[in-house]
């Protein structure tokens, strides 16, 4: 099953841009996923297990490295690419 995930990462630090960019860059390294970055969120398209594992790994990296960060995620059980 292909899904769509919409993610917004909010590192609670003054210098937040490098953390967000590293998160997006990590998602972009996964074969089989399409990552679309927008002003306020990033969409990830692909097979359910691959999307969830990529988000899990990228989020783990941020949560281990940063003192505080918030990830807002929405999931759709469809591929909404148009």
SVG drawing of the C-alpha trace seen along z (x, -y; Angstrom):
<svg xmlns="http://www.w3.org/2000/svg" viewBox="-6 -32 29 34">
<polyline fill="none" stroke="black" stroke-width="0.4" points="0.0,0.0 1.3,-3.5 0.8,-6.3 1.4,-10.0 3.0,-11.6 3.0,-15.3 5.7,-16.3 6.6,-19.6 9.7,-19.6 10.1,-22.3 13.5,-22.2 13.2,-24.3 16.5,-26.1 17.5,-29.4 19.5,-27.8 16.8,-25.5 17.5,-25.6 20.4,-23.1 18.4,-20.5 15.4,-20.8 17.7,-20.5 19.5,-17.5 16.1,-15.8 14.9,-16.4 18.3,-15.3 18.1,-12.1 14.6,-11.4 15.9,-12.1 18.5,-9.3 15.9,-6.5 15.4,-4.8 11.8,-4.4 10.5,-7.5 9.6,-10.8 10.1,-13.8 8.5,-17.2 9.5,-20.1 7.2,-23.1 7.5,-26.3 5.8,-24.8 5.9,-21.1 7.5,-18.2 5.5,-15.4 6.8,-11.9 5.3,-9.5 6.0,-5.7 5.3,-2.3 3.9,-2.2 6.8,-0.4 9.5,-2.4 7.9,-5.7 7.3,-4.8 10.9,-3.4 12.4,-6.5 10.4,-8.8 11.3,-6.7 15.0,-6.8 15.2,-10.5 13.2,-11.4 15.4,-9.3 18.5,-11.1 17.0,-14.5 15.6,-13.5 19.0,-12.2 21.0,-15.2 18.7,-18.1 17.7,-19.1 14.1,-19.6 12.2,-19.2 8.6,-18.7 7.5,-16.6 3.9,-17.1 2.9,-14.3 -0.2,-13.6 -0.7,-10.3 -3.0,-9.5 -3.6,-5.9 -3.4,-7.0 -0.8,-8.3 -2.0,-11.9 0.5,-12.8 -1.2,-14.5"/>
</svg>
